[in-house]
Amino acid sequence: MFTKILIANRGEIACRVAATAKRLGVKTVAVYSDADAQAKHVAVCDEAVHIGGSAPKDSYLRWERIIDAAKATGAQAIHPGYGFLSENEDFAKACADAGLVFIGPPASAINAMGLKAESKRLMEQAQVPLVPGYHGADQDPALLQREADRIGYPVLIKASAGGGGKGMRAVDKAEDFAAALDSCKREAINSFGDDAVLVEKYVQRPRHIEIQVFGDTHGNCVYLFERDCSVQRRHQKVLEEAPAPGMTPELRARMGEAAVAAAKAVNYVGAGTVEFIVEQPGGYDAPEQMKFYFMEMNTRLQVEHPVTEAITGLDLVEWQLRVASGEPLPLKQEDLRIHGHAIEARICAENPDNNFLPATGALNVYALPDCVTFERGAVRVDSGVRQGDAISPFYDSMVAKLIVHGDTREQALARLDEALAQTHIVGLATNVQFLRRVARTDAFASAKLDTALIPREQAVLFHQEPVGLPLAAAAAVAQALLNERASEGVDPFSRRDGFHTHGVVQRRFEFEFGGEHAKALLTYERGGGLHLKVGEGDAAVAGPLVFGAAPQGAIELQFAGQRARAAVYAQGEVDHVFTPLGATQITAIDLLAHSGESAAEGGRLTAPMPGKVVSFAVKAGDAVTKGQPLAVMEAMKMEHTIAAPADGVVQELLYAPGDQVAEGAELLKLVAAEKA
């Protein structure tokens, strides 16, 4: 076993690798960029080396600096994590040339499987079923268009060197192909340095099932069962689970054996994942009719590996370290067993109600459920951040991974919902409540899975208000009263708790909720009770308000027939309210403050997040129509198109392609058509 390793990554995977290394008595070296100088992964490692600027190309992708750091600190091996350099053949070779062990597969395996087109040809020779498509080296756009027409729409354009949903576009009709190809190539060159693509038939209602494989240097290779990763948005995984619901023992064995054959074909060593697209010709309730097709092999540890650890009771990072140090696999295929069911939810800084737009900002509140690492039947969180840390625009949007395990899928689902309800994040938008809604859909609960689940269930997934004004207002009022009691003295005449000698005392509260103005009237009753009325007219809700402090800063609340434990976090005038029903926001209006209205920003086209201007599709003087693409921005490794909000004429472009812009920066000036 190694005595010291360098972790060539950041965030939760760097923390994850460090945790296993520490348990095994292996010292760790972190590397960090300017943006990550105070990051959690730096703090949890034994040593840390600065390697460059905040952008990945200036730090985490500079493998020569990483190798220098490993040599300078006496590290014997480098763990690449996932993403960045984890599937970089040149980096793996450079490690070997420097006398360092690359904790991953040999460079030849990365080369063979790293390019999707090459791996497709390899699997075709091995007679593994493939989805109809074009995987050739000729990248002439006209040829790719003809191949797409031949295959038949819809088709999927995929970056040959891609992964993680980057450089991927679904195209429904021929006239949209050229624009989608251009966008796909741009994203591919930015993410992977290679704009080669392949084109495949887009299998409708497919499932995405992958097999975890592991090989050693002694010729052994096993599969550690499967994971279902069908629930996706933008071709990126949202929820993953193991084992795959509805999987028959026969299909599991066939897919596992095919995955091992694929790994052995390239003399694979270490952890890898063979991904299959699974067709369901007989529908959701006919698993015996499912057919699988090879998609790709990821020559690294996967983001979703914890669900495999949960059902097998194994530590896959430990396996990686042992195999890389020359040991044989700890177990044989016949020794491996599945125990229970596990589900992983990816918690990301993004706004699902705004097309999953990435979010940046500080984690002002970062409260997580009680966790136990590597224990079945428990809740686990893999995270690379702490309360007070910031999510920057330089890296991907994942904040943490929440993993639950139960004896059955139903048990795991219940535990997932409870754990998500206990996850309170304030300071930036996240997908936590969206994840709860996905897991609660009838389709997911009954395991009617395919990659179109999210768009199919959009009516119940987006723009939902689970808490409602009455409960939100009651929680905000109760929190305000608790704050007053905590901050004021015992003198009854200085308190605002309704002390009075005669008459009825009332207090008025005003809020903004869901874009609407709302009023609440609190009445202090002679017996010491409180009566609250929320809203006006026929829509008003009224009743006794009863509340008290609960553990961990929460409130036990009763109002209008509802009883809930609420946690309220104030950020300025905005109260973030978390309840078992869900979370919401309500803004308290200061009745004593001067009320003014800011000027409207209608007609301005601004950056929805910090990022880089990729291109403009128009120039000054161009007439545009509503919905027409005007500019493309890149942030958190994803491209975002800025479209015209109305007909008009472009007056001026305020930036150039390649410029970095702040959130809210005006990108161009557009004059309304009637004023042009």
C-alpha positions in Angstrom: 0.0 0.0 0.0 1.1 3.6 -0.7 2.2 5.8 2.1 1.3 9.1 0.4 -0.9 10.0 -2.6 -1.7 13.2 -4.4 -5.4 13.9 -5.2 -5.6 15.7 -8.6 -9.1 17.0 -8.1 -11.2 19.2 -5.9 -14.6 19.3 -4.2 -16.5 16.3 -2.9 -14.5 13.6 -4.8 -11.2 14.9 -3.4 -12.7 14.8 0.1 -14.1 11.4 -0.6 -10.7 10.0 -1.6 -9.0 11.6 1.3 -11.5 10.0 3.8 -10.6 6.5 2.6 -6.9 7.3 2.5 -7.0 8.5 6.1 -8.8 5.4 7.2 -6.1 3.3 5.6 -3.3 5.4 7.1 -2.2 6.9 3.7 -1.1 10.5 3.7 -2.8 12.9 1.2 -1.7 15.9 -0.8 -4.3 18.3 -2.1 -3.9 20.7 -5.1 -5.8 23.9 -5.3 -6.5 26.9 -7.6 -6.8 30.5 -6.6 -10.6 30.1 -6.1 -10.1 27.0 -3.9 -7.5 28.4 -1.5 -9.8 28.0 1.5 -11.8 25.0 0.1 -12.7 22.0 2.2 -10.6 19.5 0.3 -7.5 21.6 1.1 -8.4 21.5 4.8 -9.0 17.7 5.0 -5.7 16.7 3.3 -2.4 16.5 5.1 -0.6 18.8 2.7 -1.7 21.2 -0.1 0.0 22.7 -3.1 -1.2 25.8 -5.1 -1.2 25.0 -8.8 -2.6 28.1 -10.6 -5.5 30.3 -11.5 -9.2 29.8 -10.9 -10.1 28.6 -14.3 -9.5 24.8 -14.8 -7.3 25.4 -17.8 -5.0 27.4 -15.5 -4.9 24.8 -12.6 -6.7 21.5 -12.5 -6.0 20.7 -16.2 -2.3 21.7 -16.0 -1.0 18.2 -15.4 2.7 19.2 -15.5 2.1 21.3 -12.4 0.3 18.4 -10.7 3.1 16.0 -11.4 5.6 18.6 -10.1 3.6 18.9 -6.9 3.5 15.1 -6.5 7.3 14.8 -6.9 7.9 17.8 -4.6 5.8 16.3 -1.8 7.1 12.7 -2.1 3.7 11.3 -3.2 4.0 7.9 -4.8 0.7 7.9 -6.7 -1.9 10.2 -8.1 -5.7 9.7 -7.8 -7.4 11.7 -10.5 -11.0 11.6 -9.1 -13.5 12.1 -11.9 -13.7 14.8 -14.5 -10.6 17.0 -15.2 -7.7 14.7 -16.0 -9.3 11.4 -14.9 -9.6 10.1 -18.5 -6.7 11.9 -20.1 -4.3 9.4 -21.8 -1.4 11.9 -21.9 -1.7 12.5 -18.1 -1.7 8.8 -17.4 1.5 8.4 -19.5 3.1 11.4 -17.9 2.5 9.9 -14.5 4.3 6.7 -15.5 7.2 8.6 -17.1 7.6 10.5 -13.9 7.8 7.3 -11.8 4.3 7.9 -10.3 1.4 5.4 -10.2 -1.7 6.6 -11.9 -4.6 5.3 -9.8 -6.7 4.3 -12.8 -6.6 2.2 -15.9 -3.6 2.0 -18.2 -3.3 4.7 -20.9 -4.0 2.2 -23.6 -7.4 1.4 -22.0 -8.2 5.1 -21.7 -7.3 5.5 -25.4 -9.4 2.6 -26.5 -12.5 3.6 -24.5 -12.0 7.3 -24.2 -13.3 8.1 -27.6 -16.9 7.1 -28.1 -16.5 6.4 -31.8 -13.4 4.1 -31.2 -15.1 2.3 -28.4 -18.1 1.7 -30.6 -15.9 0.1 -33.3 -14.2 -2.0 -30.6 -17.5 -3.3 -29.2 -18.8 -4.0 -32.8 -15.8 -6.3 -33.3 -16.7 -8.0 -30.0 -20.3 -8.4 -31.2 -21.8 -6.3 -28.4 -25.1 -4.9 -29.6 -24.9 -1.2 -30.7 -27.5 1.5 -31.3 -27.6 2.3 -35.1 -25.4 5.3 -35.8 -22.4 6.9 -37.4 -19.1 6.6 -35.6 -16.6 7.5 -38.4 -13.6 9.7 -38.4 -14.8 11.9 -41.3 -16.3 14.9 -39.5 -17.5 16.9 -42.6 -20.7 18.6 -41.5 -22.4 17.7 -44.8 -21.5 14.0 -44.3 -22.8 14.1 -40.7 -26.1 15.7 -41.9 -26.5 12.9 -44.6 -25.8 10.2 -41.9 -28.4 11.7 -39.6 -30.9 11.8 -42.5 -30.0 8.1 -43.2 -30.4 7.0 -39.6 -33.7 8.8 -39.2 -34.8 11.4 -36.7 -34.7 11.9 -33.8 -31.0 11.5 -33.6 -28.5 12.3 -30.8 -25.2 14.2 -31.5 -22.6 13.3 -29.0 -19.1 14.6 -28.4 -16.8 11.6 -29.2 -14.5 12.6 -26.2 -17.5 13.6 -24.0 -19.1 12.6 -20.8 -21.4 14.0 -18.2 -23.9 15.3 -20.7 -21.5 17.8 -22.2 -21.4 18.2 -26.0 -24.7 16.4 -26.5 -27.7 17.5 -28.5 -31.0 15.7 -29.4 -32.3 16.8 -32.9 -35.9 16.1 -33.9 -35.8 17.3 -37.5 -33.3 17.7 -40.4 -33.5 21.5 -40.5 -32.3 21.8 -36.9 -29.3 19.6 -37.4 -26.7 22.1 -38.5 -27.3 24.6 -35.6 -27.3 21.7 -33.1 -24.0 20.4 -34.6 -22.3 23.8 -34.3 -23.4 24.2 -30.6 -22.3 20.6 -29.8 -18.9 21.1 -31.3 -18.3 24.4 -29.5 -19.2 22.8 -26.2 -17.1 19.7 -26.9 -14.0 21.8 -27.8 -14.4 23.9 -24.6 -14.9 20.9 -22.3 -12.6 18.2 -23.9 -10.4 20.0 -26.4 -11.8 17.8 -29.2 -14.8 18.6 -31.3 -15.3 15.3 -33.0 -18.8 13.9 -32.7 -20.8 10.8 -33.4 -24.4 10.5 -34.5 -26.8 7.9 -33.2 -30.5 7.0 -33.4 -32.2 8.5 -30.4 -33.9 5.5 -28.7 -37.2 6.6 -27.4 -38.2 5.9 -23.7 -34.9 4.3 -23.0 -33.4 3.3 -19.6 -29.8 4.2 -18.8 -28.3 1.2 -16.9 -24.6 0.9 -16.2 -22.4 -1.8 -14.8 -19.6 -1.2 -12.3 -16.6 -3.3 -13.3 -13.2 -3.7 -11.5 -10.0 -5.3 -12.9 -6.6 -5.9 -11.4 -3.1 -6.4 -12.7 -3.3 -10.2 -12.2 -5.9 -10.7 -15.0 -9.0 -10.8 -12.7 -12.1 -8.8 -13.5 -15.5 -8.7 -11.8 -18.8 -6.7 -12.1 -20.3 -5.2 -8.9 -23.8 -5.2 -10.3 -25.7 -2.3 -11.9 -27.0 1.2 -11.3 -30.1 2.7 -12.9 -29.3 6.3 -14.0 -32.4 6.9 -16.1 -33.6 10.1 -14.3 -31.8 12.8 -16.1 -32.0 16.5 -17.1 -30.0 17.9 -20.0 -28.6 14.4 -20.4 -27.1 14.7 -16.9 -28.0 12.3 -14.1 -30.3 13.5 -11.3 -31.1 10.4 -9.3 -29.3 7.1 -9.4 -30.1 3.8 -7.7 -28.8 0.3 -7.2 -29.8 -2.3 -8.0 -31.9 -1.3 -11.1 -35.6 -1.8 -10.4 -37.2 -4.7 -12.4 -33.8 -6.2 -13.3 -34.1 -10.0 -13.8 -31.2 -12.2 -12.6 -30.8 -13.4 -16.2 -30.5 -9.9 -17.7 -28.2 -8.8 -14.8 -25.8 -11.8 -15.6 -25.8 -11.1 -19.3 -25.1 -7.4 -18.9 -22.5 -8.0 -16.3 -20.7 -10.6 -18.4 -20.8 -8.3 -21.4 -19.3 -5.5 -19.3 -16.5 -7.7 -18.1 -15.8 -8.8 -21.6 -15.6 -5.2 -22.7 -13.1 -4.5 -19.9 -11.0 -7.5 -20.6 -10.8 -6.5 -24.3 -8.7 -3.6 -23.3 -6.9 -5.2 -20.4 -8.7 -2.9 -18.0 -7.3 -2.2 -14.5 -9.1 -0.4 -11.7 -12.7 0.9 -11.4 -14.7 1.5 -14.6 -18.3 1.7 -15.7 -19.8 0.2 -18.8 -22.9 2.1 -19.8 -25.8 0.6 -21.7 -29.0 2.0 -23.1 -31.8 -0.4 -22.4 -34.9 -0.6 -24.6 -38.3 -1.6 -23.1 -40.3 -2.9 -26.1 -42.8 -4.6 -23.8 -43.3 -1.6 -21.6 -42.4 -0.9 -18.0 -43.9 -4.2 -16.7 -42.1 -6.5 -19.0 -38.5 -6.6 -17.9 -37.9 -10.0 -19.5 -38.2 -8.2 -22.9 -35.6 -5.5 -22.3 -32.8 -5.2 -24.8 -29.5 -3.5 -24.0 -27.0 -1.7 -26.3 -23.5 -0.5 -25.5 -23.2 3.2 -25.1 -19.7 3.9 -23.7 -17.2 3.0 -21.1 -16.2 5.5 -18.4 -12.6 4.7 -17.5 -12.8 6.2 -14.0 -14.7 6.1 -10.8 -18.2 7.5 -11.3 -20.1 10.2 -9.4 -22.7 7.7 -8.5 -20.3 5.0 -7.1 -21.7 5.4 -3.5 -24.9 3.5 -4.3 -22.8 0.5 -5.4 -20.8 0.8 -2.1 -24.1 0.9 -0.2 -25.5 -2.3 -1.6 -22.3 -4.3 -1.6 -20.8 -2.9 1.7 -17.5 -2.2 -0.1 -15.3 0.9 -0.3 -14.5 1.2 -4.0 -11.8 3.8 -3.4 -10.0 1.3 -1.1 -10.2 -1.2 -3.9 -8.7 1.4 -6.3 -5.8 2.0 -3.9 -5.2 -1.7 -3.4 -5.3 -2.6 -7.1 -3.1 0.3 -8.0 -0.5 -0.8 -5.4 -0.4 -4.2 -7.1 -2.7 -6.2 -4.9 -5.3 -8.6 -6.4 -9.0 -7.9 -6.2 -10.2 -8.5 -2.6 -13.2 -10.6 -3.8 -14.2 -13.0 -6.6 -17.4 -12.7 -8.6 -19.1 -15.5 -6.6 -18.3 -13.7 -3.3 -20.3 -10.6 -4.3 -23.8 -10.0 -3.0 -26.5 -7.4 -3.2 -27.9 -6.1 0.1 -31.0 -3.9 0.0 -31.5 -0.8 -2.1 -29.7 2.5 -2.4 -30.5 5.9 -4.0 -28.3 8.9 -4.7 -29.6 12.4 -5.3 -27.3 15.0 -6.8 -27.7 18.3 -5.0 -26.8 21.1 -7.4 -26.7 24.9 -7.3 -29.2 25.6 -10.0 -32.7 26.8 -10.6 -34.9 24.0 -12.0 -37.8 26.5 -12.6 -35.5 28.5 -14.9 -34.3 25.8 -17.2 -31.8 24.5 -14.5 -29.8 27.7 -14.8 -26.6 27.3 -12.7 -26.4 29.4 -9.5 -23.5 30.9 -7.7 -23.2 32.4 -4.3 -22.4 31.7 -0.7 -23.8 28.8 1.4 -25.2 31.1 4.1 -27.1 28.1 5.6 -25.9 24.6 4.9 -27.8 22.2 7.2 -27.6 18.5 6.4 -29.3 15.4 7.9 -27.5 13.2 10.4 -25.2 11.0 8.4 -23.1 7.8 8.8 -20.5 7.0 6.2 -20.2 3.5 4.7 -22.9 2.0 6.8 -25.9 0.3 5.1 -29.3 1.3 6.3 -28.2 4.9 6.8 -28.0 8.3 5.2 -24.7 9.5 3.8 -23.6 12.9 2.3 -20.5 13.3 0.2 -19.8 17.0 0.1 -16.8 19.3 -0.7 -18.2 22.4 0.9 -19.1 23.8 4.3 -21.4 26.5 5.6 -20.1 29.8 4.5 -18.3 28.5 1.4 -19.1 29.8 -2.0 -20.2 28.1 -5.2 -18.1 29.8 -7.9 -18.7 30.0 -11.7 -15.4 28.2 -12.5 -16.5 24.7 -11.8 -19.6 22.5 -12.0 -22.7 23.2 -10.0 -22.8 20.1 -7.8 -22.9 20.9 -4.1 -23.2 17.5 -2.6 -24.5 13.9 -3.1 -27.1 12.6 -0.7 -27.1 8.8 -0.5 -29.7 6.6 1.3 -29.9 2.9 1.9 -32.8 0.7 3.0 -33.7 -3.0 3.1 -36.2 -2.3 0.2 -36.7 0.3 -2.5 -39.8 1.6 -0.7 -37.7 2.0 2.5 -35.0 3.8 0.7 -37.5 6.2 -1.0 -39.0 7.1 2.4 -35.6 7.7 3.8 -34.6 9.9 0.8 -37.6 12.1 1.2 -37.0 12.6 4.9 -33.3 13.3 4.3 -34.0 15.9 1.6 -36.6 17.5 3.9 -33.8 17.9 6.5 -31.4 19.5 3.9 -31.6 23.3 4.3 -29.5 25.4 1.9 -29.9 29.2 1.9 -27.9 31.7 -0.1 -28.3 30.4 -3.6 -30.8 28.4 -5.6 -30.6 24.6 -5.4 -32.6 21.6 -6.7 -33.3 20.1 -3.3 -37.1 20.6 -3.5 -37.1 19.6 -7.2 -35.5 16.3 -6.1 -38.2 15.7 -3.6 -40.9 16.2 -6.2 -39.2 13.8 -8.7 -38.9 11.1 -6.0 -42.5 11.6 -5.1 -43.9 11.2 -8.6 -46.0 8.1 -9.2 -43.7 7.2 -12.1 -40.5 7.1 -10.0 -42.2 5.6 -7.0 -43.6 2.7 -9.1 -40.2 2.4 -11.0 -41.7 3.3 -14.4 -38.3 4.6 -15.5 -36.9 6.1 -18.6 -34.8 9.1 -19.5 -37.9 11.2 -20.4 -39.4 11.0 -16.9 -38.6 14.6 -16.0 -40.1 16.2 -19.2 -43.1 13.8 -19.0 -43.8 14.8 -15.4 -43.1 18.5 -15.8 -46.6 19.5 -14.8 -45.9 18.4 -11.2 -42.2 19.1 -11.1 -41.9 22.8 -11.9 -43.2 26.0 -10.5 -44.8 24.3 -7.5 -45.7 26.0 -4.2 -45.9 23.2 -1.6 -46.2 25.3 1.6 -48.7 28.0 0.7 -49.2 31.5 2.0 -51.0 30.7 5.3 -48.3 28.4 6.7 -45.5 30.6 5.3 -46.9 33.7 6.9 -47.6 32.0 10.2 -44.0 30.7 10.3 -42.6 34.2 9.5 -44.8 35.8 12.2 -43.8 33.2 14.7 -40.1 33.6 14.0 -40.4 37.3 14.3 -42.0 37.0 17.7 -39.4 34.5 18.9 -36.7 36.9 17.8 -38.3 39.7 19.7 -38.6 37.7 22.9 -34.9 36.7 22.6 -33.7 40.3 22.1 -35.9 42.3 24.5 -35.7 42.7 28.3 -38.0 41.5 31.0 -39.6 45.0 31.5 -43.2 44.4 30.2 -43.5 48.0 29.0 -40.5 47.6 26.6 -41.8 44.4 25.1 -43.7 43.9 21.9 -45.5 40.7 23.0 -49.0 42.3 23.4 -48.8 43.4 27.0 -51.8 45.7 27.6 -54.0 46.9 30.4 -57.2 47.3 28.4 -58.7 46.9 24.9 -57.5 44.7 22.1 -54.0 44.9 20.7 -53.4 44.1 17.1 -50.3 44.1 14.9 -50.2 44.3 11.1 -47.6 42.4 9.0 -47.2 42.7 5.2 -45.4 40.3 2.9 -44.5 39.6 -0.7 -45.3 36.0 -1.5 -45.2 34.4 -4.9 -45.1 37.8 -6.6 -48.2 39.0 -4.8 -48.7 41.4 -1.9 -50.2 39.8 1.2 -51.4 41.1 4.7 -51.6 39.4 8.0 -53.3 40.7 11.2 -52.1 39.4 14.6 -54.4 39.8 17.6 -53.2 39.5 21.2 -56.0 38.0 23.2 -56.6 38.8 26.9 -55.8 35.2 28.0 -52.4 35.4 26.4 -53.3 33.6 23.2 -52.7 34.7 19.7 -55.1 34.9 16.7 -53.8 35.3 13.2 -55.6 36.3 10.0 -53.8 35.9 6.7 -55.1 37.4 3.6 -58.3 39.5 3.0 -61.9 38.9 1.9 -63.1 35.4 1.0 -59.5 34.1 0.6 -58.5 35.0 4.2 -57.4 32.2 6.5 -57.7 32.8 10.3 -57.3 30.9 13.5 -55.3 30.6 16.7 -51.5 30.7 16.3 -49.6 28.4 18.6 -45.9 28.0 18.4 -42.8 27.2 20.4 -39.1 26.7 20.0 -38.0 23.3 18.9 -34.5 21.7 18.7 -31.9 23.0 16.3 -33.6 26.4 15.9 -36.8 25.1 14.5 -40.4 26.1 15.4 -43.3 23.8 16.4 -46.2 25.5 14.7 -50.0 25.2 14.7 -52.2 27.4 12.5 -55.5 27.0 10.6 -55.6 23.2 11.0 -52.0 22.7 10.1 -49.3 21.4 12.4 -45.7 21.4 11.3 -42.1 21.8 12.4 -40.7 24.7 10.5 -37.2 26.1 10.2 -37.0 29.8 9.3 -33.8 31.5 8.1 -33.8 35.2 7.6 -31.7 36.6 4.8 -32.3 40.3 4.9 -36.0 40.8 4.4 -36.5 37.4 3.0 -37.5 34.5 5.2 -36.6 31.0 3.9 -39.1 28.6 5.3 -38.5 24.8 5.4 -41.3 22.4 6.4 -41.9 18.7 5.9 -44.2 19.7 3.1 -41.4 21.5 1.3 -39.6 24.9 1.3 -40.6 28.4 0.2 -39.7 32.0 0.6 -41.7 35.0 1.9 -40.5 38.6 2.1 -41.4 40.7 5.0 -42.2 44.4 4.2 -40.9 46.9 6.7 -44.0 49.1 7.2 -41.8 52.0 8.6 -39.4 52.1 5.8 -39.8 54.4 2.9 -41.3 52.5 0.0 -39.9 53.2 -3.4 -39.9 51.4 -6.7 -36.8 50.7 -8.7 -36.7 51.4 -12.4 -37.8 48.6 -14.6 -35.2 46.9 -16.7 -37.5 45.8 -19.5 -35.8 45.6 -22.8 -32.3 45.0 -21.4 -30.6 41.7 -22.2 -28.5 40.7 -19.2 -26.2 37.8 -18.3 -28.3 35.4 -16.2 -25.1 34.2 -14.4 -21.4 35.0 -14.3 -19.6 33.4 -17.3 -18.0 33.9 -20.6 -19.5 35.2 -23.8 -19.1 32.5 -26.4 -20.6 34.1 -29.5 -23.1 36.6 -30.8 -25.5 35.5 -33.5 -26.3 39.1 -34.5 -24.6 42.4 -35.1 -25.5 46.1 -34.6 -28.3 47.1 -37.0 -29.8 43.6 -37.3 -33.6 43.2 -37.1 -34.6 40.3 -34.8 -37.8 38.6 -33.9 -39.1 37.4 -30.5 -37.3 34.2 -29.4 -34.5 34.5 -31.9 -31.1 33.5 -30.5 -28.9 36.5 -30.0 -25.9 35.3 -27.9 -24.4 32.2 -26.3 -22.8 32.2 -22.9 -20.8 29.5 -21.1 -20.8 28.9 -17.3 -20.2 25.9 -15.2 -19.2 23.9 -18.4 -22.6 24.4 -20.0 -23.8 26.7 -22.8 -26.8 28.9 -22.4 -28.6 30.7 -25.3 -29.8 34.3 -24.8 -32.9 34.9 -26.9 -34.7 38.1 -27.9 -37.6 38.9 -25.6 -39.5 40.8 -28.3 -39.2 42.0 -31.9 -36.6 44.7 -32.3 -33.4 46.0 -33.7 -29.9 45.4 -32.2 -28.5 48.8 -31.3 -25.1 47.8 -29.9 -23.1 44.8 -28.8 -21.5 45.6 -25.4 -19.0 42.7 -25.2 -16.9 40.6 -27.5 -16.7 36.8 -27.7 -14.3 35.5 -25.0 -15.1 38.3 -22.5 -15.9 37.3 -18.9 -19.1 39.0 -17.6 -20.7 39.3 -14.2 -24.2 38.2 -13.4 -26.7 41.0 -14.5 -24.2 42.5 -17.0 -26.0 44.0 -20.1 -24.8 42.0 -23.1 -26.4 44.1 -25.9 -28.9 46.8 -26.4 -32.1 46.0 -28.2 -34.5 48.7 -29.4 -38.2 47.8 -29.7 -39.4 47.4 -33.3 -41.8 50.3 -33.1 -39.0 52.6 -31.8 -36.4 51.6 -34.3 
